[in-house]
Amino acid sequence: MAQDPAQAALPAGLSANAFSSVFQAINGLRNRRAIVALLGCTIVGVLVSVLLVAMAGTIGFFAAFLGGVFYLLAVGTGVNAAGLLQMDQARGIASRSLVDALVYGLMCIPKLIVLGLALVAVEIAIFILIAIVLFICKIPYFGPLLFVVAFPLSVVVAGVTIWGLFLCLLLSLPAIWQGATITRALAQTLAIVRSRLIEAVLLLVVLGFLCAAVGFILFALLFGGLMPTLGMSAGIVGFGGIGMQNLSGMMYGMGGMGRGGGHMVAGMIGGAVLWAIAGSLVGQVYLLGLSIVYLRLTEGLDLTASEEALRTKFDEARRRTAELGERARAAAGAAAASATAPSATAAAPPPFQPPPAYAPPPAAAPGMAPPAMPAAPVAGSGTTGTDIDLPFDDARPAPAYGAPPAYMPPPVQAPPAPPAAAPVTACPQCLSAVTADDVFCGVCGYRLK
């Protein structure tokens, strides 16, 4: 069959067949196993979570927390199981059993959690960079000029980051349903965003309009039948306590509360199930359409090369992280060694080494004279030495070694001679006798000095 050249020139994701194939998502309403999987998991999750929340008064807040966790697990399992069954229908292969789909849907939850955390980490890193740029814009004079460019650029980067990561998470779901690893799912999503971003957005927009049209029809049908049924229920059985008997019972006692309260609870449960069925039908259309869009976008893409490139980037990032860790550990070890070096030196000081001048002389053999010591250099002579020649070095006797000298008693010192008497003279006035030490005459008081 010949192909239109104009259509052949279009990319695989933007062909006319791709847009027309999106309308095949309405066939998801016919997949009974997918509807039962999603609806059953949702109802079980609601019932168990409500039961645990009701027991929170006796067990505690932990029961309510378990109820919320169980509800998320149940809904996640149902969505993954229904998406897997719709993917089988989109690929044209035999649909697997409901039990296998539920088990595989539960196993897909850890992959989705890791994938979501990775995308959130990327978003946080980009927002940190934007915050750093905005802090730089606080610099006086230069900050306002930079803010002129930084503000619109930050808006664009933040918007592309939020919607781009959401698109990556959305397009990674069919890859995980097919059994791809997290790395391969990210590689496929990045390949789609890099080469066929506009096509992906347009196909998802068409799918959104289709789901909105199906939802409008279903909810219009429900609202059309809700009003007359609600009116007749209020007039006949007092649905929701609207009847006069139930109203009077509520005002004056609990007489009419039993029947009205039971019908109200039953009506709420029935209405919740009805809305859950409608939401599940709209969800089947979206899940099948998402699988069709993914298959169209990945048609003709070199996913192996994208996966290898992504693995190379991951390995490079892991290697750099390991190098930074090694450098940090080496720096910490060097700092610890420098901190403990002074304490080790103080704890174990080196042995004392006496100066060479005080080294003990070598022991002499019996009957042998002690070795002669070299004479000290004489000042003014031609002999040079290592010591500085000082004037008093000549008077210092050379030390003698060997046997100690004989005991010599201390010399006896003679008593000092008495001081000579001062010469006696006469006073010039009264001719009385005076000495050389007198200042005044002792007889007449004449000043001698």
VOKOL-538037 format. One record per residue: x, y, z of N, C-alpha, C in turn. Coordinates in pm, whole numbers, plus 50000, padded with zeros to 5 digits. Example, Ala and Ser with C-alpha at 12.3 -4.5 7.8 and 13.67 -1.06 7.14 Angstrom:
BEGIN
513194943150780512304955050780513204967050780/512854977550708513674989450714512905000350787/
This chain:
BEGIN
500864988050000500005000050000500885012450000/500605021649906501435033549894501115043150008/502145050350053502015059750163502095073950111/501315082650166501315096550126502675102950158/503355109250058504655115250087504575126250193/503485134150193503375144650294503255138850434/502525127850446502385121450576503665114350616/504405109050519505665102250550506725112050599/506595124750557507585134650601507375138850745/506195136150802505945139850941506675130451035/507025135051154507615126051253506635115151293/507185104351351506335093051387505315096851493/505685105951584504755109751689503715119751645/503895126251531502995136851486502265133151357/502185120351326501485116151206499975117051227/499275117251116497805117751125497245105251190/497905093851167497455081451229497575082151381/498615089551430498785090751574497625098151637/497175109151573496045116551629494755108551619/494565101451510493335093551496493335081651590/494525076251620494575064651710494245068251853/494375081051889494035085152025492555082952052/491715084551949490285082751968489925068151993/490865059151970490615045052003490625042652153/491005052752231491005051252376489615049052432/488575052452353487205049952400486965034952417/487735026552346487585012152362487995007452500/488655016152579488985012152717487755009752801/486595015152762485355012552835484904998052822/485444990852726485044976952703485954966952775/487034971752836487954962652905487414960153046/486704949153061486034946353188487044943153299/488124936153265489104932653369489754945253426/490064954753340490674967053389489704974853477/488404974953438487404981953520487254975353655/487194962053657487054954753784488284956853871/489494956753811490724958453890490764972253957/490484982753880490544996153937489414998554036/488194994753999487054997154087487124988754214/487534976054199487624967354317488684972054415/489864975854366490904980754456490504993854524/489785002254451489345014954511488335012554621/487365003554597486335000854699486954994254821/487844984654799488504977954914489334987954993/490054996554922490865006654993490015016055074/488855020155020487965029255094487395022455217/486925009955202486315002955315487315000555428/488504995855392489504992955496489995005755562/490205016055484490685028655543489625034755634/488345034255594487285039455680487195031455809/487355018155800487325009855920488475013256015/489665015255959490815018656044490675032656104/490115041956028489905055356082488865054956193/487835046656178486835045456284487425039356410/488435030756394489085024656510490165033556569/490375045256512491425054056564491115059056704/489815059356743489485063956877489945054256984/490025041256951490445031357049491915027457032/492365026256907493755022156883494695033956888/494265045256828495125057056828495305062356687/496155072456680496415078956552497105069556454/497815059656503498525050356413497555042856324/496345040056373495345033156290494925041856173/494735054756198494375063856088495515064755986/496735064956036497875065355944497935052655859/497715041155920497685028655843496545028655742/495405034655779494295035455685494655043455562/495315054955581495735062955466496745055755379/497715048955442498725041555365498085030155286/497165022955350496495011855280495665016955163/495015028355180494215033855070495115037454951/496255043754977497165047154868497695034654799/498035024354878498525011854817497445005254733/496225005254783495134998754708494855006154577/494765019454584494505027154463495665026054365/496905026554416498055024954328498105011354261/497765000954336497724987554276496654986754168/495474992454195494404992154095494764999853970/495385011553985495755019353867496805012153784/497805006553849498844999353775498294986753708/497424979453777496844967353717495974970953597/495154981353611494314985453497495184990753383/496214998353413497105003053307497824991753236/498214981453311498854969853248497894962653154/496654960853197495674954153111495354962752988/495284975953003495064984652888496274984852794/497484983652849498674982952765498664970252681/498234959252740498114946952660497114948652547/496004955652574495024958052468495594967352361/496354977552400496924986752302497984979952216/498724970652272499744963352195499154952052111/497884948852132497244938452054497654924552094/498024922352220498404908952267497344903952361/497434891052394496444885052482496534891152621/495394894552677495364900652809495634890252915/496424893853015496744884553123495574883853222/495694874653318494614872753414494554884353512/493434885353582493224896253676494164895053796/494404882753842495294880853958496724884853923/497194880553805498544884353762498684899453748/497654905753696497704920253680497774927253815/497004922353914497034928454046498384926654115/498964914654101500284912154163501344920954098/501324921553966502314929853898502094944753927/500824948753941500544962753975501084966454113/501014957254208501594959754340503114960554333/503744952654248505204952854235505694965454165/504834972254091505234984554022505314996554116/504694995554234504655007054325506045011354371/506965002254414508315006854453509055014154341/508905009454217509565016254106509025030554090/507715032054103507135045354089507565054554203/507725049054324508165057354436509585062254413/510475053254370511865057254343511935067254229/511145064954126511125074254013510615087954056/509565088254136509045101054184510045108454272/510755101254358511765107654443512915113354360/513315106054256514395111154170513975123954098/512765124254047512295136353979512115148054076/511665145054198511545155654299512915161054337/513925152254345515285156854377515815166154268/515545162754142515965171554032515265185054041/513985184954074513245197554085513775206154200/514085199854313514625207254427515975213354392/516825205854321518135211154282517995223454192/517055222954098516855234454009516315246354087/515425244054180514895255054262515985261054352/516925252954398518045258254477518905267454392/519135263554268519905272354179519165285654155/517855284854138517085297254119517175305954244/517125299854362517225307554487518595314154500/519665307254457521005313154462521085325354371/520505324254252520515335654160519735347354219/518615344654284517835355454345518565361854462/519325354054537520135359854645521225368954589/521775365054475522795373554413522175386854368/520895386454333520225398654290520035408754402/520335405154528520225414454639521435423754649/522445421854565523625430454568523215444554527/523665454754597523305468554559523825472054420/523075480254352523405485654220523395474754112/524205464454129524255453954028523065444454035/522465442754156521345433454173520125436854091/519645449454092518465452554009518685450253860/519875453153812520155450653670520115435653638/520645427653729520615413153708519205407653722/518395413753810517025408953832516155410853709/516485420553626515735422753502515775410353414/516915403453414517065391353333516725378853413/517075378953543516895366953625515425363753649/514595373953667513185371353699512445364153586/512445369253463511735361753358512365348253329/513695347653338514345334853313513985324653420/513885329153546513495320053654512065315153637/511185323953590509795319853565509735308853460/510475310753351510465300853243511065287653291/512205288453361512865276253407512005268753507/511345276053600510485269453699509285262753631/508675269753536507525263853466507905251553385/509015252553312509465240953233509835229353324/510425232553440510815221853532509595214553586/508595221953632507415215553693506665207153591/506325213053478505545205553380506375195253306/507665198053287508515188053221508685175653305/508915177353437509045165653524507715158253537/506595165653540505305158853543505075150753415/505485156353301505365149053176506265136753175/507465138153232508365126553239507765115453326/507185119253440506545109153526505355102753457/504585110653384503415105253317503785095553206/504815098953128505215090253019506055078453065/506525078753190507275067353243506355056153290/505085059353316504155048853362503995037553262/503735040153133503615028853039504895020753026/506055027353036507315019853028507445010253145/507055014653265507115005753381506074994653369/504904997553313503914987053292504444976453196/505294980453103505874970753011507004962653073/507394965853195508464958453261509824964853251/509924977253207511224983853196511734987753334/513064988453345513674992953469513525008153482/513925013253599513805027653621514725035253527/515935030053506516885036853417516355037153274/515825025853228515305025453091514065034253077/513215034553179512025043053172512425057853164/513415061753244513885075653236514535078553101/515315068853049515945070952919514905072752809/513865064552811512825065852710512095079252723/511815083152847511125095852867511975107552822/513265107452856514155118252812514295118552661/514315106852599514395106552452513135112552390/511985109752451510735115452399510715130652418/511105135252537511085149652565512105156952479/513265150652454514305157352377513935158452229/513315148352172513095148252027511645150451987/510685147152074509275147852036508435154152146/508915165052201508195171552310506875177452263/506885184852150505645191152101504615180652065/505075169852003504145159151966503505152952089/504315150752194503795144752317502755153752382/503045166652387502095175952450500795176552372/500885177152239499665177852158498825165252171/499465153652170498705141152183498055140152321/498755144352425498155143952559497015153952572/497135165352505496035175052507494795169352439/495005162652325493875156252256493245145552344/494095137852414493585127652504492805133952620/493265145252671492545152052778491175156852735/491085162352614489775166552563488835154652546/489385143352501488555131452483488025126452618/488885126252720488435121852853487415131752911/487635144552886486675154352934485315152452869/485305149152741484025146752672483325134452728/484085123552752483485111452809482975114152950/483765121353029483335124553165482105133453166/482035142853073480855151453066479595143453037/479725133752948478555125552915478135117153035/479095110853101478775102153215478185110153332/478835121153367478345128753483477055136253451/476865139953325475575145753288474465135553303/474755122953267473785112253285473455110153433/474495110653516474265108453660473505120253722/473895132453686473185143953741471735144453692/471515139753567470145139653515469245130253592/469785119153637468965109753715469025112353864/469975120753911470105122854055468965131454109/468615142054040467635151554093466255145254115/465655138554014464325132554042464395121354145/465475113354142465585102454240465745107954380/466515118654396466695124654527465385130654579/464605136754490463315142454532462335131754576/462225120854498461305110254536461765103254663/463075101854682463575095454804463285103954926/463365117054911463075125855024461595125555061/460715124054961459285123954991458775110655039/459425099654997458895086455030459595080655153/460925079655151461655073255261462385083355347/462255096355319462975106155399464475105155382/464915104255261466335102055231467175113655285/468155110155359469075119955412468465128255524/467345123555587466755131155697465965143155650/465555143655520464825155055468463335154055502/462835141555523461415139955556461035147055685/459695150655698459225158055813459305149755940/459025136755929459075128456048460495127656103/461465125756013462855124856057463325138356111/462835149656050463235162756097462715165256239/461435161356265460895163156400461595153956499/461955142056455462685133056544464045138456580/464705144956487466005150856514465885162756607/464745170056601464595182056683464205178556826/463285168556846462755165856979463295152957039/464155146156969464705133957026465245125156918/465505113056952466085103356859465025093756810/463705097756820462655088356782462705084756638/462785094456547462785091656405464145091456343/465205091356428466555092356374467045079156318/466505068056368467045055156325466795052356179/465535053756138465215050655998465845060755904/465745073755937466325083955850467825082855844/468485080155958469925078855958470395066955877/469675055655883470055043955805469935046455657/468835052755615468665055855473469715065955425/470105075355514471095085155474472445078555451/472845069655543474135062755526474095053855402/472985046755382472875038155265472935046155135/472245057755135472295066155015473685071654988/474405075355094475765080355074476695069455019/476545057255071477395046355022477055043154876/475755042654844475365039954706475825050754611/475695063554654476155074354569477665074254549/478425070754656479875069954642480275059054544/479605047554552479915036854457479585041054314/478475048454299478075052954166479105062554107/479575072054188480575081454139481915074554115/482225064454196483465056954175483425049454042/482275043954007482165036953878482345046753763/481735058553775481895068553669483345073053656/483985075553769485395079453763486285068453709/485955055853742486735044653690486595043453538/485405046153486485215045553340486045056353270/486035068353324486855078953265488345075453276/488725069153390490125065053405490545054553305/489645045453267489995035353168490275041753032/489505051852998489765058852871491145065352875/491465071652987492765078552995493925068652995/493795057353065494895047653072495165041452935/494095037752863494295032352729494865042952635/494385055252644494925065952560496385068952592/496775068452721498175070652757499065059652700/498585047352701499375036452642499525038452490/498455042752424498525044952280499485056452248/499425067252326500325078552303501785074252323/502035066252426503415061852451503925053252336/503105044152288503545035652178503795043752052/503005054052027503205062451909504465070951922/504725075952042505885084652060507195076952057/507185064652102508415056652102508655049451969/507795051451874507965044851744509135051151668/510125042851637511295047451561512365054251645/512235054851777513265060951862514355050851894/515605055651901516725047251939516835047552092/516065039052157516005039152303517255033152365/517925023952293519135017952348520245028252364/520415036752263521445047152273521125056952385/519855060352402519485069552510519745063252646/519455050352657519715043652785521195042952816/522025040152714523465039552735524015053352775/523515063752709523975077252745523575080752888/522365076952929521935079653065522745071653166/523045059153133523895051053223525285057053235/525815062153124527145068553130527125080653222/526075088753214525965100453302525845096253448/525065085653474524925080853611526255075753664/526995068153581528305063153624529285074553650/529255084853564530145096253584529785103653714/528495105353738528085111953863528465103553984/528325090253973528705081554084530215081954107/531005082553999532455083154014532885096254078/532275107354037532615120154097532225120654244/531085114754275530675114354416531655106254499/532125094854443533105086754515534425094254533/534855101754430536095109454442535955120354549/534825127154551534615137354654534605131154793/534015119254805534025112554934535425108654978/536245103654884537615100154918538415112354960/538225123554889538935135754927538505140555065/537235139655093536765143955224537325135155335/537355121855311537925112955412539415115355431/540155117855321541585120655333541825133655409/541035143955381541195156455454540865154755601/539855146955632539515144555772540615136755843/541225126855774542325119355833543555127855859/543875136755763545015145755782544775155255899/543555160455910543245169456021543335162256155/542865149656160542945142056284544395139056321/545235135956220546645133056247547375145356298/547105157056239547755169356285547275173356424/546055169656459545555173056592546145164056699/546435151456667546985142256765548505142456770/549185149056674550655149156675551225156456796/550795168456838551375174956955551195167057082/550055160857102549855153157224550765141157229/551005134557113551915123157113553325127557144/553745139157095555085144057124555235147457271/554215153457330554305156857471554265144557559/553575134157516553485122057598554785114357597/555505114057490556755106257482557875115457436/558525123157531559625132157491560865124257457/561715129557374562965122357340563905122157460/564805112357468565765111657580566705123757579/567115127857703567985139557717569385136457666/569895145157583571245144057530572095155057591/573065151757679573905162257740574785168757636/575185181257661576105187957568577445180957562/578215182457454579515175557443580495180057550/580405192457600581375197157699581255189657830/580105183757860579895176957988579895161757970/580335156757855580375142357836581415136357930/581145125157996582115119058088583345114058011/584525115258075585755110558007585765095557994/586475090357897586565075757883587335069658000/586895058258040587555051458154588945046758114/589925049458204591315045358179591605031858240/592405024258173592785010958224593695012458344/593725002658435594615003658552596065004558509/596785013658576598215015258548598515024058430/597505029658368597715038058251597295052258284/598035061658230597745075758253596515079658174/595785089058227594585093458152594975100458024/594175099757925594505106157798594615121157815/595565126657747595785141157753594725148257672/594205158857728593185166857661593875177457578/593355181057468593975191557387593925204857459/595075211757449595175224757517594265234857452/593785243757537592915254357485593695263757398/593125268757294593855277857207594215290457281/595415295457251595955307457315595575319357231/595145329657301594775341857229595975347957162/595825351557041596915357656965597775347856893/597625335156918598425324956848597765321556718/598455313556639597915309656508596985298056514/596775292756630595895281056642594445285656638/593635278556561592195281556550591405270156607/590255272956657589375262756713587935266356688/587095257856740585665260256723585135270156822/585805271656940585325281157041585825295057007/585185305057067585605318957052586695321957154/587795327457112588915330657201588545342357288/588635340357417588335350657515589575353857595/589655365657656590855369457730591125360857851/590085355857914590315348258038590525333458012/590555329157885590815314957858592235311057893/593195320857886594605317357915594815314358061/594075321158149594275319158292593585306758344/592675300558264591955288758313592855276758302/593105270158411593965258158404593235246758335/594005238158276593435226458208592935216758312/591775211058289591245201458388592125189058394/592285184158513593085172058537592145160558565/592445149358512591635137258528592495126658596/591895117058645592595105958712592265105658859/593315102958944593095101759088592855115359149/591975116859247591735129859311592955134359389/593205147659406594375152459482594225149559630/595415149459700595415146959844594735158259918/594235154760038593505164660117594475175160166/594155187560149594955198860196594115206860293/594645208760421593865216560517593825231060474/592765238060512592655252160473593725260560543/594285270660479595325278960543594745287160658/595635289060762595235296760880595485311360851/594455319460866594565333760838594845341160968/595855350660964596215358861082595155369361105/594925373261234593915383461261594305396761201/593385404361157593715417161095594315426861196/595275435161151595925444961238594965456061272/595035461961397594125472761432594435484961348/593445493061321593655504961237594535515161310/595335521761234596245531761292595475543561343/595965549361459595285560661519595465573061435/594405581361431594465593761353595465603561418/596235611061343597215620661400596515631561479/597195635561592596645645761684597235659261649/596365669461639596785683261611596225692561718/596435705961704595945715761802594985725361736/593995730461817593025740061767593725753361745/593525760061632594215772361605593815783761700/592635782461769592175793561853592605791861999/592255779862050592575777662192593725768262215/594315763562108595475754462112595165741762188/593875737862189593505724962249593785713762150/593965701262198594275689762111593005685262037/593115683961907592035678861821592625668461727/591745660161664592175650061567591755654261429/592215646461334591885649661194590425646961160/589765638861242588375635761214587405645761276/587905654461370587005663861435586645675061339/585365679461347584895690461263584905703361344/584555702661471584545714161561585475711361679/586025721561740586885720261860586005717061979/586445707762061585645703662174585705713262291/586635722762287586765732062400586105745362368/586535751362257585995764462225584925764262117/584715753062052583705751861949584115757661816/585345759861793585835765561669585655755361555/585165760261441584955751461325586295748561262/586655735961263587945731761208587855729461059/586695725161007586605721760863585485729760801/
